[in-house]
Amino acid sequence: MKDSSGNIIYIGKAKNLRKRVGSYFSPHTGVSNAGWLWKTSKLVSKIADIDFIVTDNEIEAFLLESNLIKRYRPIFNIELKDQQRYTYLKVTDEMFPRLLVARRNRNGKFSGPSGKIYGPFVRGSSKFLTVGLLRKLFKIRTCTTLPKSPCLQYFIKNCDAPCINKVTREKYMENVSVLRDILEGKSSIDRFASEMESEMKSASMLQQYERAKEIRDTLQRLNGLMVRQKMEKASSKNPDEEYVGIAYDWQKGVAHVMALRRTHGVISDRKKFEFELVGDNSFATFLLQYYSSSPVIPRFVYVNQEPESRDVLEMSLEKLAGHKVSIVAVSKEFSWGEKRGLVDLVTRNLELYIEKGHEPALAELKDILGLSTVPLSIDCFDISNLGTSFSVGACVRFVNGRPDKSSYRKFRINSVRGQDDFAMINEVVRRRYSQSSQKGRQDSMPDLVVIDGGKGQLSAALSAMLEVGLDKTPCIALAKENEEIYLPHSSAPLQVAKSSPALKILQNLRDEAHRFGLAYNVSLRKLARGKLNMVKLRE
């Protein structure tokens, strides 16, 4: 999908092109993900042209989509936060080669002088952290062009100054050859260190103490590198496995993903990502992007949610990895307790991360009420009936702890005569949500419903919610006298500390519903009084 300037803004795949493209432009009724709706509508507003490529099968489509996303990096596709985390090293083709750090550009090509590329190396690996050390160990020059006089690197003994012929090209290339062997894994730092130690002893016996001291200093520099290389070798052996969990922040339209890599029973790495829920960005798309950018694809991937087209995804990853890859969805019925425990751990971490991104009082409210998710959207109902003539109902909504006045609703009681608060609550709740249900606006449903009142008002509200098919939505009542919280199926009210931020959220909701309902009641009375005065004037 391209914008008016011809820039690619989104890349996707589809078995049925007409159906997939049409889904973006058709109205979405009954969709609960408000964030996805908003971001997809933003994408659609920018589309000026659509192009497509036909592939022979789903695997080709998966891999082509991944490659095109990496090349063009469209703004609406999944882009991993640490996409530049994988680093490449380059040994140039110059007469006296240099060792450089190289990264891919937007087109997937390496810029700078030509040379042989090694990698990718994970950020934090010894290869990346010791580029400077490798240059010093092998006396690799750092200057862009050979100067006419030796630079500081020569005087601090980090370079043999090929610029003034202090070293022959043959001798210089010997060091480059050893460096290449180490980067390719043909040789090890251990063997190189052993050879240097022998050379140091030989220099010492020949009373070449300055040379022996120089080698000794170089060996000390190697110690840290040797330890880290051993760790890398240990962690690169198969079998290894990764635990990947996904959690959705529907209010913000964002998915959060966490991956734990375990090698030989030890958690060796943890990564966290997030991507926007726009178009058909999905868990499967993320997994392909993630592993196609990874230097090592594990044999087993354990997930908390089965990705769509799992079989095709597995075959696509097998092509990239060169070995079989199994994606295992870990459910509550999963018999392997240890693996299920790790997936649960990832999921809990993600839930905590999402909670931190919202009003802290809401996270506390979730725990107090025992809810499954943070109640980002809360509705509160109140009845205002001064006397028997004017009875009205009010519904206010808070989103992330703040009033959302566009979602406020007011009702004039129609079916109840007298002061029957229970029947009035039943009528108002039923009318409020039956309106949304009839219009197919599932996105307007709250995460929690609060009723101003006690056990009787709560029962009346629950009856109405059952009638309109909202019996799964949590509903509580807040009694003003002692600030007690009444829960369904609980005989005793819940007492919360007066200083609790969660209670203050509920109090603010209740007070705002009372204010809104009272204002409507007063306005109706003024209107009725005005009409009565007009009648008297006519008489």
C-alpha positions as CSV (number, residue, x, y, z in Angstrom):
1,M,0.0,0.0,0.0
2,K,1.4,3.4,-1.0
3,D,0.7,7.0,-0.1
4,S,0.2,9.9,-2.6
5,S,4.0,10.3,-2.9
6,G,4.5,6.7,-3.9
7,N,6.1,5.7,-0.6
8,I,5.3,2.2,0.7
9,I,3.4,2.6,3.9
10,Y,2.2,-1.0,4.5
11,I,3.0,-4.5,3.3
12,G,0.8,-7.5,3.9
13,K,-0.1,-10.9,2.5
14,A,-3.4,-12.6,1.6
15,K,-4.8,-15.8,0.3
16,N,-7.8,-13.9,-1.1
17,L,-6.6,-10.4,-2.2
18,R,-10.1,-9.0,-2.8
19,K,-11.4,-10.1,0.6
20,R,-8.3,-8.8,2.5
21,V,-8.2,-5.4,0.8
22,G,-11.9,-5.0,1.1
23,S,-11.8,-5.7,4.8
24,Y,-9.8,-2.5,5.4
25,F,-12.4,-0.3,3.7
26,S,-15.6,-1.9,5.0
27,P,-17.2,-0.8,8.3
28,H,-16.2,-2.9,11.3
29,T,-19.1,-3.7,13.4
30,G,-18.9,-5.8,16.6
31,V,-15.1,-5.3,16.9
32,S,-14.0,-4.7,20.5
33,N,-10.5,-3.5,19.6
34,A,-10.9,0.3,19.5
35,G,-7.2,0.8,19.1
36,W,-7.0,-1.4,16.0
37,L,-10.0,0.3,14.5
38,W,-8.5,3.8,15.0
39,K,-5.0,2.8,13.6
40,T,-6.4,0.9,10.6
41,S,-8.6,3.9,9.7
42,K,-5.5,6.1,9.9
43,L,-3.7,3.7,7.5
44,V,-6.7,3.7,5.1
45,S,-6.8,7.5,5.1
46,K,-3.2,7.5,3.7
47,I,-3.6,4.8,1.0
48,A,-3.4,6.3,-2.6
49,D,-2.4,3.1,-4.5
50,I,-2.2,-0.6,-4.0
51,D,0.3,-2.9,-5.7
52,F,0.7,-6.7,-5.4
53,I,3.1,-9.6,-6.2
54,V,1.8,-13.2,-6.8
55,T,3.7,-16.1,-5.2
56,D,3.4,-19.8,-5.7
57,N,2.6,-20.8,-2.1
58,E,2.1,-19.5,1.4
59,I,5.7,-20.1,2.5
60,E,7.0,-17.9,-0.3
61,A,4.5,-15.2,0.7
62,F,5.6,-15.3,4.3
63,L,9.3,-15.0,3.4
64,L,8.7,-12.3,0.7
65,E,6.7,-10.3,3.1
66,S,9.4,-10.4,5.7
67,N,12.1,-9.5,3.2
68,L,10.1,-6.5,1.8
69,I,9.4,-5.2,5.3
70,K,13.1,-5.3,6.2
71,R,13.9,-3.5,2.9
72,Y,11.3,-0.8,2.9
73,R,10.5,-0.6,6.6
74,P,6.9,0.8,6.1
75,I,5.6,2.9,8.9
76,F,2.5,0.8,9.6
77,N,4.3,-2.6,9.7
78,I,5.9,-4.3,12.6
79,E,9.4,-2.9,13.2
80,L,11.3,-4.4,16.1
81,K,12.5,-1.8,18.6
82,D,16.0,-3.3,18.6
83,Q,16.1,-4.0,14.9
84,Q,19.7,-2.7,14.8
85,R,20.7,-5.1,17.5
86,Y,22.5,-7.4,15.2
87,T,25.9,-6.1,14.2
88,Y,28.3,-7.1,11.3
89,L,32.0,-6.9,11.1
90,K,33.8,-6.1,7.8
91,V,37.5,-6.8,6.8
92,T,38.1,-4.5,3.9
93,D,39.7,-5.5,0.6
94,E,42.3,-2.8,0.8
95,M,46.1,-3.4,0.4
96,F,46.4,-3.1,4.1
97,P,42.9,-4.2,5.3
98,R,40.9,-2.5,8.1
99,L,38.4,-4.0,10.6
100,L,35.2,-2.0,10.6
101,V,31.7,-2.3,12.2
102,A,29.1,-2.5,9.4
103,R,25.3,-2.4,9.6
104,R,22.7,-2.9,6.9
105,N,21.0,0.2,5.5
106,R,17.3,0.6,4.6
107,N,17.9,-1.3,1.3
108,G,19.6,-4.2,3.1
109,K,23.0,-3.3,1.7
110,F,26.3,-2.6,3.4
111,S,27.7,0.9,2.9
112,G,31.4,1.9,2.9
113,P,34.4,0.2,1.3
114,S,34.1,-3.3,-0.1
115,G,35.2,-6.2,1.9
116,K,34.2,-9.5,3.5
117,I,31.3,-9.4,6.0
118,Y,31.2,-11.5,9.2
119,G,28.2,-11.9,11.4
120,P,25.6,-11.0,12.4
121,F,26.8,-10.7,16.0
122,V,24.3,-10.0,18.8
123,R,24.9,-6.7,20.5
124,G,26.7,-7.5,23.7
125,S,28.7,-10.5,22.2
126,S,32.4,-10.4,22.5
127,K,32.8,-9.7,18.7
128,F,31.0,-6.4,19.1
129,L,32.4,-5.3,22.4
130,T,36.0,-6.0,21.4
131,V,36.3,-4.5,17.9
132,G,38.9,-2.1,19.3
133,L,40.7,-4.9,21.2
134,L,40.8,-7.0,18.0
135,R,42.4,-4.1,16.2
136,K,45.0,-3.8,18.9
137,L,45.7,-7.5,19.1
138,F,46.3,-7.9,15.4
139,K,47.8,-4.5,14.8
140,I,45.1,-3.5,12.3
141,R,45.3,0.1,11.2
142,T,42.4,2.5,11.9
143,C,43.2,5.3,9.5
144,T,40.9,5.9,6.5
145,T,43.9,6.5,4.2
146,L,47.5,5.7,4.7
147,P,49.2,8.9,6.1
148,K,52.7,10.0,5.2
149,S,53.8,9.9,8.8
150,P,53.0,7.5,11.7
151,C,50.0,8.5,13.9
152,L,49.4,8.1,17.6
153,Q,48.4,4.4,17.2
154,Y,52.0,3.5,16.2
155,F,53.5,5.2,19.2
156,I,51.2,3.5,21.6
157,K,52.0,0.2,19.9
158,N,48.5,-0.5,18.5
159,C,49.7,-0.4,14.9
160,D,52.9,-1.4,13.1
161,A,52.7,1.7,10.8
162,P,52.4,0.2,7.3
163,C,52.2,3.8,6.1
164,I,56.0,4.2,6.5
165,N,56.9,0.6,5.7
166,K,57.6,-0.4,9.3
167,V,55.9,-3.7,8.5
168,T,55.8,-5.6,5.2
169,R,52.5,-6.4,3.6
170,E,53.2,-10.2,4.0
171,K,53.6,-9.8,7.8
172,Y,50.6,-7.5,8.0
173,M,48.4,-10.0,6.1
174,E,49.5,-12.8,8.5
175,N,47.8,-11.0,11.3
176,V,44.7,-10.3,9.1
177,S,44.6,-14.0,8.1
178,V,44.5,-15.1,11.8
179,L,41.8,-12.5,12.5
180,R,39.7,-13.8,9.7
181,D,40.1,-17.4,11.0
182,I,38.8,-16.3,14.4
183,L,35.9,-14.4,13.0
184,E,34.9,-17.4,10.8
185,G,35.3,-19.8,13.7
186,K,38.1,-21.7,12.0
187,S,40.5,-20.8,14.8
188,S,40.1,-19.9,18.5
189,I,41.4,-17.2,20.7
190,D,42.9,-20.0,22.9
191,R,45.2,-21.2,20.1
192,F,46.3,-17.7,19.3
193,A,47.0,-17.0,22.9
194,S,49.0,-20.2,23.2
195,E,51.2,-19.2,20.3
196,M,51.7,-15.8,21.7
197,E,52.7,-17.2,25.1
198,S,55.4,-19.4,23.4
199,E,56.6,-16.3,21.5
200,M,56.8,-14.4,24.8
201,K,58.9,-17.0,26.4
202,S,61.2,-17.2,23.4
203,A,61.6,-13.4,23.5
204,S,62.4,-13.5,27.1
205,M,65.1,-16.2,26.7
206,L,66.7,-14.1,24.0
207,Q,66.6,-11.1,26.4
208,Q,64.2,-9.2,24.2
209,Y,62.4,-7.9,27.2
210,E,60.6,-5.1,25.6
211,R,59.1,-7.5,23.1
212,A,58.2,-10.0,25.8
213,K,56.5,-7.2,27.9
214,E,54.5,-6.2,24.8
215,I,53.3,-9.7,24.3
216,R,52.5,-10.1,28.0
217,D,50.3,-7.0,27.9
218,T,48.5,-8.4,24.8
219,L,47.9,-11.7,26.6
220,Q,46.3,-9.8,29.5
221,R,43.9,-8.1,27.0
222,L,43.0,-11.5,25.7
223,N,41.8,-12.9,29.0
224,G,38.4,-11.3,29.0
225,L,37.9,-12.1,25.4
226,M,38.8,-15.8,25.9
227,V,36.2,-16.1,28.7
228,R,33.4,-14.6,26.7
229,Q,34.2,-16.7,23.6
230,K,33.9,-19.8,25.7
231,M,30.5,-18.7,27.0
232,E,29.3,-18.1,23.4
233,K,30.5,-21.5,22.3
234,A,28.6,-23.1,25.2
235,S,25.4,-21.2,24.5
236,S,25.5,-21.9,20.7
237,K,25.1,-25.6,21.0
238,N,21.7,-27.1,20.3
239,P,19.2,-28.0,21.6
240,D,18.0,-24.6,22.7
241,E,14.5,-23.2,23.2
242,E,12.7,-20.0,23.5
243,Y,9.6,-18.9,25.4
244,V,7.6,-16.2,23.7
245,G,4.5,-14.5,25.1
246,I,2.2,-11.9,23.7
247,A,-0.2,-9.6,25.5
248,Y,-2.6,-7.0,24.1
249,D,-3.2,-3.4,25.2
250,W,-6.5,-2.9,23.4
251,Q,-7.0,0.6,24.6
252,K,-3.8,1.8,23.0
253,G,-3.9,-0.6,20.1
254,V,-0.5,-2.1,20.9
255,A,0.8,-5.7,21.4
256,H,3.6,-6.4,23.8
257,V,5.9,-9.4,23.3
258,M,8.5,-10.9,25.6
259,A,11.0,-13.6,24.7
260,L,13.1,-15.7,27.1
261,R,16.0,-17.8,25.5
262,R,16.9,-20.9,27.5
263,T,20.1,-22.8,26.7
264,H,21.0,-26.0,28.6
265,G,18.3,-25.2,31.2
266,V,19.6,-21.7,31.9
267,I,17.8,-18.5,30.9
268,S,20.5,-16.8,28.9
269,D,18.7,-13.8,27.4
270,R,15.5,-11.7,27.6
271,K,14.1,-9.4,25.0
272,K,11.0,-7.2,24.9
273,F,9.2,-5.7,21.9
274,E,6.0,-4.0,21.1
275,F,4.2,-3.4,17.8
276,E,1.0,-1.6,16.7
277,L,-2.2,-3.5,16.0
278,V,-2.8,-2.1,12.6
279,G,-3.9,-3.9,9.4
280,D,-3.1,-7.6,9.8
281,N,0.0,-7.2,12.0
282,S,-0.2,-10.4,14.1
283,F,1.8,-12.7,16.3
284,A,2.7,-14.8,13.3
285,T,4.1,-11.8,11.5
286,F,6.1,-10.8,14.5
287,L,7.6,-14.2,15.0
288,L,8.8,-14.4,11.4
289,Q,10.3,-10.9,11.5
290,Y,12.0,-11.6,14.9
291,Y,13.6,-14.9,13.8
292,S,14.5,-13.8,10.3
293,S,16.6,-11.1,12.0
294,S,18.1,-13.5,14.6
295,P,21.5,-15.2,14.1
296,V,20.2,-18.4,15.8
297,I,16.7,-19.9,15.4
298,P,15.9,-22.3,18.3
299,R,14.7,-25.8,17.7
300,F,11.6,-25.3,20.0
301,V,9.5,-22.1,20.5
302,Y,7.0,-22.3,23.3
303,V,4.2,-19.6,23.0
304,N,1.2,-18.6,25.1
305,Q,-1.0,-18.2,22.1
306,E,-1.0,-20.2,18.9
307,P,-0.1,-18.0,15.9
308,E,-2.2,-18.1,12.8
309,S,-1.0,-20.3,10.0
310,R,1.3,-22.1,12.4
311,D,2.2,-24.9,10.0
312,V,3.2,-22.4,7.3
313,L,5.2,-20.3,9.8
314,E,7.1,-23.4,11.0
315,M,8.0,-24.3,7.4
316,S,9.1,-20.8,6.7
317,L,11.4,-20.7,9.8
318,E,12.8,-24.1,8.8
319,K,13.9,-22.7,5.5
320,L,15.7,-19.9,7.3
321,A,17.2,-22.1,10.0
322,G,18.2,-25.1,8.0
323,H,16.7,-27.4,10.7
324,K,13.3,-28.4,12.0
325,V,11.5,-25.7,14.1
326,S,8.5,-26.5,16.3
327,I,6.1,-23.9,17.7
328,V,4.3,-25.3,20.7
329,A,1.3,-23.4,22.2
330,V,1.3,-23.9,25.9
331,S,-2.2,-24.1,27.3
332,K,-3.4,-24.6,30.9
333,E,-3.8,-28.3,30.1
334,F,-0.1,-28.5,29.0
335,S,1.4,-31.5,30.9
336,W,5.0,-30.2,31.1
337,G,4.8,-28.2,34.3
338,E,8.2,-26.5,34.0
339,K,7.6,-25.2,30.5
340,R,4.1,-24.0,31.3
341,G,5.6,-22.2,34.3
342,L,8.0,-20.3,32.1
343,V,5.3,-19.3,29.7
344,D,3.2,-18.1,32.6
345,L,6.2,-16.2,33.9
346,V,6.5,-14.4,30.6
347,T,2.8,-13.7,30.5
348,R,2.8,-12.2,34.0
349,N,5.7,-10.0,33.2
350,L,3.8,-8.6,30.2
351,E,0.7,-8.0,32.2
352,L,2.7,-6.0,34.7
353,Y,4.3,-4.0,32.0
354,I,0.9,-3.1,30.5
355,E,-0.4,-2.1,33.9
356,K,2.5,0.2,34.5
357,G,1.5,2.1,31.4
358,H,-1.8,3.1,32.9
359,E,-3.2,4.9,36.0
360,P,-1.7,3.0,39.0
361,A,-5.0,3.1,40.9
362,L,-6.6,1.0,38.2
363,A,-4.0,-1.7,38.6
364,E,-4.7,-1.6,42.3
365,L,-8.5,-1.8,41.6
366,K,-7.9,-4.8,39.4
367,D,-6.3,-6.6,42.3
368,I,-8.8,-5.6,44.9
369,L,-11.8,-6.8,42.8
370,G,-10.0,-9.8,41.4
371,L,-10.5,-8.8,37.8
372,S,-8.7,-10.6,35.0
373,T,-7.7,-7.3,33.3
374,V,-7.1,-3.7,34.2
375,P,-10.4,-1.8,34.0
376,L,-9.4,1.0,31.7
377,S,-12.9,1.9,30.8
378,I,-15.4,2.2,33.7
379,D,-19.1,3.2,33.6
380,C,-21.0,4.5,36.7
381,F,-24.8,4.8,37.0
382,D,-26.7,7.0,39.4
383,I,-30.4,7.8,39.8
384,S,-31.6,11.4,40.6
385,N,-35.2,11.6,41.8
386,L,-36.1,14.7,43.7
387,G,-39.7,14.0,44.6
388,T,-41.9,11.8,42.5
389,S,-42.4,14.0,39.5
390,F,-38.9,14.1,38.0
391,S,-36.8,10.9,38.0
392,V,-33.7,10.7,35.8
393,G,-30.7,8.3,35.4
394,A,-27.2,9.2,34.5
395,C,-24.2,7.2,33.2
396,V,-20.7,8.6,33.1
397,R,-17.5,7.0,31.9
398,F,-13.9,7.3,33.0
399,V,-11.1,6.1,30.6
400,N,-7.7,5.5,32.3
401,G,-9.0,7.3,35.4
402,R,-10.2,10.4,33.6
403,P,-13.7,11.5,32.5
404,D,-14.7,10.7,28.9
405,K,-17.5,13.1,28.4
406,S,-18.3,12.0,24.9
407,S,-19.5,8.7,26.4
408,Y,-21.8,10.3,29.1
409,R,-25.5,9.4,28.8
410,K,-28.6,10.8,30.5
411,F,-32.1,9.1,30.7
412,R,-35.5,10.2,31.7
413,I,-37.3,7.4,33.5
414,N,-40.2,6.1,31.4
415,S,-41.4,2.8,32.9
416,V,-41.3,3.4,36.6
417,R,-43.8,5.4,38.8
418,G,-42.9,6.4,42.3
419,Q,-39.6,6.1,44.0
420,D,-38.4,2.6,43.1
421,D,-34.6,2.9,42.8
422,F,-34.2,-0.7,42.0
423,A,-36.5,-0.6,39.0
424,M,-35.0,2.7,37.8
425,I,-31.5,1.3,37.9
426,N,-32.7,-1.8,35.9
427,E,-34.3,0.4,33.3
428,V,-31.3,2.8,32.8
429,V,-28.7,0.0,32.6
430,R,-30.8,-2.0,30.1
431,R,-31.4,1.1,27.9
432,R,-27.8,2.2,28.0
433,Y,-26.4,-1.1,26.8
434,S,-29.2,-2.2,24.5
435,Q,-28.6,1.0,22.5
436,S,-25.0,0.0,21.9
437,S,-25.9,-3.6,21.2
438,Q,-28.5,-2.7,18.6
439,K,-25.9,-0.4,16.8
440,G,-23.3,-3.2,16.8
441,R,-20.9,-0.9,18.8
442,Q,-19.2,-3.5,20.9
443,D,-16.2,-1.2,21.2
444,S,-18.3,1.0,23.5
445,M,-18.7,-1.6,26.2
446,P,-16.8,-0.9,29.5
447,D,-14.4,-3.1,31.4
448,L,-16.3,-2.5,34.6
449,V,-19.7,-1.2,35.7
450,V,-20.2,0.6,39.0
451,I,-23.6,1.2,40.5
452,D,-24.3,3.9,43.1
453,G,-26.1,2.0,45.8
454,G,-26.0,-1.3,47.7
455,K,-26.9,-4.9,47.3
456,G,-30.4,-4.2,46.0
457,Q,-29.3,-1.8,43.3
458,L,-26.5,-4.2,42.3
459,S,-29.0,-7.1,41.8
460,A,-31.2,-4.9,39.7
461,A,-28.3,-3.9,37.5
462,L,-27.1,-7.5,37.1
463,S,-30.5,-8.5,36.0
464,A,-30.5,-5.9,33.3
465,M,-27.0,-6.8,32.1
466,L,-28.0,-10.4,31.8
467,E,-31.0,-9.4,29.7
468,V,-28.8,-7.5,27.2
469,G,-26.1,-10.2,27.1
470,L,-23.5,-8.5,29.3
471,D,-23.4,-10.9,32.1
472,K,-19.6,-11.5,31.6
473,T,-18.8,-7.8,32.3
474,P,-17.8,-7.2,35.9
475,C,-20.3,-5.1,37.9
476,I,-20.1,-3.8,41.5
477,A,-22.0,-1.3,43.7
478,L,-20.5,1.4,45.9
479,A,-22.6,2.4,49.0
480,K,-22.0,6.0,50.1
481,E,-22.7,5.7,53.8
482,N,-19.6,3.6,54.7
483,E,-18.0,3.5,51.3
484,E,-18.5,-0.3,51.1
485,I,-18.1,-2.2,47.8
486,Y,-20.7,-4.9,47.0
487,L,-19.7,-7.7,44.8
488,P,-21.9,-10.2,43.0
489,H,-22.3,-13.6,44.8
490,S,-20.8,-12.1,48.0
491,S,-22.9,-11.7,51.1
492,A,-20.6,-9.3,53.0
493,P,-19.4,-6.0,51.5
494,L,-15.7,-5.3,50.8
495,Q,-14.0,-2.8,53.0
496,V,-11.2,-0.8,51.4
497,A,-8.9,1.7,53.2
498,K,-10.1,5.2,52.9
499,S,-6.7,6.3,51.6
500,S,-6.7,3.8,48.8
501,P,-6.2,5.3,45.3
502,A,-8.5,2.6,43.9
503,L,-11.3,3.7,46.2
504,K,-10.8,7.3,45.3
505,I,-11.2,6.4,41.6
506,L,-14.6,4.8,42.5
507,Q,-15.6,7.8,44.6
508,N,-14.7,10.3,41.8
509,L,-16.9,8.2,39.4
510,R,-19.8,8.1,41.8
511,D,-19.6,11.9,42.5
512,E,-19.4,12.7,38.8
513,A,-22.4,10.5,38.0
514,H,-24.3,12.2,40.9
515,R,-23.4,15.7,39.6
516,F,-24.3,14.9,36.0
517,G,-27.6,13.3,36.9
518,L,-28.6,16.2,39.3
519,A,-27.7,18.8,36.6
520,Y,-30.1,17.0,34.2
521,N,-32.8,16.8,36.9
522,V,-32.5,20.5,37.6
523,S,-32.6,21.4,33.9
524,L,-35.8,19.4,33.5
525,R,-37.4,21.2,36.5
526,K,-36.5,24.6,35.1
527,L,-37.9,23.7,31.8
528,A,-41.2,22.4,33.4
529,R,-41.4,25.6,35.5
530,G,-40.9,27.7,32.4
531,K,-43.7,25.9,30.6
532,L,-46.0,26.3,33.6
533,N,-45.3,30.1,33.7
534,M,-46.1,30.3,30.0
535,V,-49.4,28.6,30.6
536,K,-50.3,31.0,33.4
537,L,-49.4,34.0,31.3
538,R,-51.8,32.8,28.5
539,E,-54.6,32.3,31.0
